[in-house]
Amino acid sequence: MNVIEVENLTKVFKSHVKQEGLLNSFRSLYRREFKEYTAVDNVSFTIEQGKTVGMLGANGAGKTTVLKMLSGLLYPTSGAARVLGFTPWEREQEFKRNFSIVMGQRSQLWWDLPAADSFLLNKEIYAIPGAEFLKRRDRLAEKLDVADKLHVQVRRLSLGERMKCELIGALLHSPKVIYLDEPTIGLDVVAQHSLREFIKEFNRENDTTIILTSHYMEDIEELCERVILIADGKILYDGGLPGLVNEYATDKLLKVNFKEAVPREELEKFGTVTLFENNVVAMRIPRTHAPQITADILNRFPVEDVTIEEVPIEDIIRVIFKR
């Protein structure tokens, strides 16, 4: 069953343009100039219940704008969307009770109060029964290892501890759909791993539908079965990570350990040499000719060991963004 359905969703922002200087300030009072910017351009996709989908894109690609429209924070310029059977921007109470959004660069917690006080506010907003509220809060805090931090002022917590408390606040009402907008931004590798493991377990236990945006490919590779690649507001790719590699990776990585020294110029005939030292050579070779090139090298030179690998996902994404 499709929990999220998006059809031809478009969002155009209109902003006032004013040249510098006092004279131009006066002119803008009588004749204002505007510029339109298309943040999301005719986007369509569906997501089934219980799936975790990664949304990739450079800064300004339109990822966060899509999430804001799907959460009802923004009205689209055109197009349609249904989340849990509701139109998000109509903001029906039943819809608002069943979704949650966590933004890594925005906080829902009161800075000068302990997180426990902010959780009490959420309890009242979502009308969570007292016993059920305490049970959920304590279980989530224990799993995220912040049970001893709930009564500490938020401003005194580390970034990782704050993000864990943000997650607790977003999950107290057991939402069926969760939008995670760069939840691990700025965290160290230990905190990132802890959050990823928690999200993975929560999704498995609750069959929650999750859309995740992140600039860390480890988040996408570990959590997402499917990725949606957005550039300039348009969807470039929608499918699994292996398909993304097959579609956009033109090279493979070949690493060879030779038994004796081999002239570099001979190897450069096969591809781009990226490492050449101590009889160890790394090369980028054309993907379509990888089997033939490998066979030629094995036949022509004394080889001790050889490995062929895919180009890292983050390198592929970086190349796409540059284009």
N, C-alpha and C positions, 0 to 999 in steps of 0.2 A: 504494500500500500504506500502511495506517495504521500508523505507528510508535508513536503514543500513543493509547490508548483509555481514556476516563474515563467511568464510569457511576454516577450517583447518589452521588457522593463527598461525604461529610459528616464534619466534624470538630467535636466539642463539647469545649470545655475546662471543667474543673471546678476552681474556685479557692476557697480558704478565705477567709471573710469574718470579720473581727474588728473590733469597735468599739474606739475609743481608750480608754486608761485602764488602770490596774493591775487593778481589779476585773474588768473584761471580759477581761483576759489570763488571770486565774485561771479565769473561767467557760469560756473557750475550751478549757481543758485537759480539761474534763469533757463539754462539749456544743459540738461544733464545728458551725458553720454554713457551708454551701457555696452557691456561686452558679454556675450553668452559663452558658456563653457559646458561642454557635454561630458559629464562625469561618468555616466553609465549609458551605453548605446545599444539598445535593442537586445538585451540579454535574456536568454531563455534556458531553463534547466529544470530538472525534477530531482528530488532526493527521497529515497525510501526510508521507512521507519527503521531506526536503529543503526543507520549508517553514519560514519564519520567521514566528512568530505573536506579536503584541504582546498583553500582558495589562495592561489599564488598571484603575485603581481608586484611591480615596482611601486614605490611611493607615488600616490596620485593616480594609480591605475583604475581605481573605482571600487576596490574591495570593501572598504569601510562604508561607502555610500550604499552599496548593495545590502549590507547587514543592517544599516539604519532604516532602509525602506522595509526590509523584512521584519523589523521589530516595531514598525509604526512610528519611528522618530522623524522620518521624512516622508513627504508625499511625492510620488513619482510624477514626472511630466506626462508620461503616457505608459501604457502597458498594464499588465495585471499580475497579481500574485496571490496565492492562497497558502496559508500556513496553518496546519491543523484544521483546515476547513474554513478559516477566517480570513478576511481581507485585513492585513496588518494595520493599515493607516486608519481603519475605522475604529480601532482601539477598543474593542469590546472587552468587558471585564473578564469573561471566560478565557479569552485569548491571552490577556495580560497575566493571568494566573498560571499559564502553562508554558511560558517561555522565559528565558533569562539571557542577558548579554553581559559579558565580561570584557572590558577594554583595558589592555595592559597599560595604556597611558592615561586612563581616567579612573577615579576612585569613587566608590559608592559609600565608603566608610568615613565616619566623622574623624577628622585628623586628631583632635585633642581629646577624644574619648576612647575608651577601650573598645575593641571590636565587639565584645559581648553586648554593649549598649546598642550598637548599630544593628546587631542581630535581633534584639528585642523589638526595634522599630519594624524590621522586616516581618517579624512574627505577627504584629498587629496589622500591617498592610495586607498580608496574605491570609490573615485569620487562621493561623496555624494553632491547633489546640496545644495547651501548655505542656502536657506530658510528651506529646509527639514532637513538639519543638525541641525540648531538652534532649530527647533521645537522638534526633537527627543531628543536632548541633554537636553533641559529644561524640557521636560516631564519626562524623566528618572530621572533627578536630583531632581525634585519635588517629585516623587513617593518614591525615596530613602532618601529624606530629607537631601540632601547635596547641595542644590542650593546655599547656602551661602559659600560653601567650594571650589567651582570650581576654584577660583582665589587665593587660598592659596597654597604655596609650598607643594608638596606631602610629603616631609619629616617632615612637621609640622602637618600633619594630624594624627589622632588616627588610630589604626589598622582597626577598623570597618569602619571609613570614607574612608580609602584607598581602602578597599575591595569593598565598594560601587562604588567608582570611577573606579576601575578595571572592575566592571560589566558594568558600563555605556560605557566605552571604547570598551568593547567586543560586545555590543549590538547596537551600533550606526548605523551599516550597516544592521540591521535587518536580522541576520543570520537565516537560516532554521534549522540548527543543531548546538547545543551548547554542549561542553564538559566542565563540571565543576569538576575540580580535587581538592577536599578538600577546597571548597570556604569559609567555616566557621572556618577553623583551627585557633585556638588561640583567637577567638572572645568571648566576654562575652555573657551571655544568652540573653540579650536584643538585641544585634547586630545580634546574630544568628537567633532569632525569626524574626527580621525585614527582613533579607535577605531571609529567607524561605518564608515569606509571599509574598515578591516581586517576587521570582522565580515562585511561584505557580500562581500568577496573570498573570505574563508575559506569561507563558506557556498556560494558559487558553485563553488569548486574542489573541495570535499569532499562536497557534497550532504548536509550536516549538517542535522539537524532542530533548530531553535532556538525556545525560548520566552523572550521578552524582556519584563521589566517595567521601566517607566520613568515618571518624571514629566515628562520632556522630550519634547514632542510631535515635535520634530525627529527623535529616535531612532525613534519609531513610524512616522512618515511616510516616512522614507528606507529603513527596513529591512524593514517588515512589509507583507505582502500582505493580512493579515487581522488583525482585532483582536477580543479577547474583553473585554468590559466587565463588571467585577464590582463590586457594591455590596452591603454587608451580607451577604457570603458567597454571594450569588446572581448568576447570569449575567443581565445585562440585555440584552446584545446580543452577537451572534457573527456576524461577517461582514466585508466590506471597509469601508474608510474612507468611500468615497462613500455607501455604504448607511447608515452612521452619521449622516452629514450629512442625508441625505434623511429619516431617521426622527426625528431629534431637533432639527434646526434649523428653527425656525418663521419665521425672518427671513432676508432677504438684505441685503447692504450696497450702497446706491446712492450714488454720488458724482457730483455735477453741477457743471460749470463754467458759470456763466451769463455772458452778454455784458454784462449790466447788473444792478444791484441788484434783488432780488426780496424782497418782504415775508416775513419769517419765519413769520408767522401763516398765510400762504397755504400754505407748504410743510408746516407741522405738521398739515395736514389729511390728508396722505398717509402720514405715519409719524412716527417719533421722530427728531428732528434731533439729531445728535451733534457736528456741526461747522458753524459759520456765520461765515465771515469772508472778506473780499475776493472776494465773488461766488462763493466755493467753498462748497458745502454737502454734508455727508455725512449720510445718513439710514439708519435701519433700517426696512425696509418688510416687510409680510407676504409670505412666500414665495409663497403661492398667488396673490397679486394683483400680483406684481412686473411682469409684462408690461403689464398694464392701467395701473398707476400710472406706469410709465416712459413709456408712450404719452401719457398725460394731461399729464405735465410737458412733454414735447416739443411738444405741441400748444398749450399755454397760455403758455409762457414762452420767452424768447430763450435758447436753449441753445447753448453752444459745444462742449462735450464731455460725455459721460456714460459711466460704467462701472458694471457690476453684478458683485459678487463674492459668493462664499460666506462665511459667518461662519467665522472661524478655528476649526480643530478644538479648540484648547485652550479657547476660549470655550464651545464646546458641552459639552465634558467638565466644565468648571467649573460650568455650570448644572446638569448631571445630578447631580454630586456634592452640590451644595447642596440639591437635591430629596431 
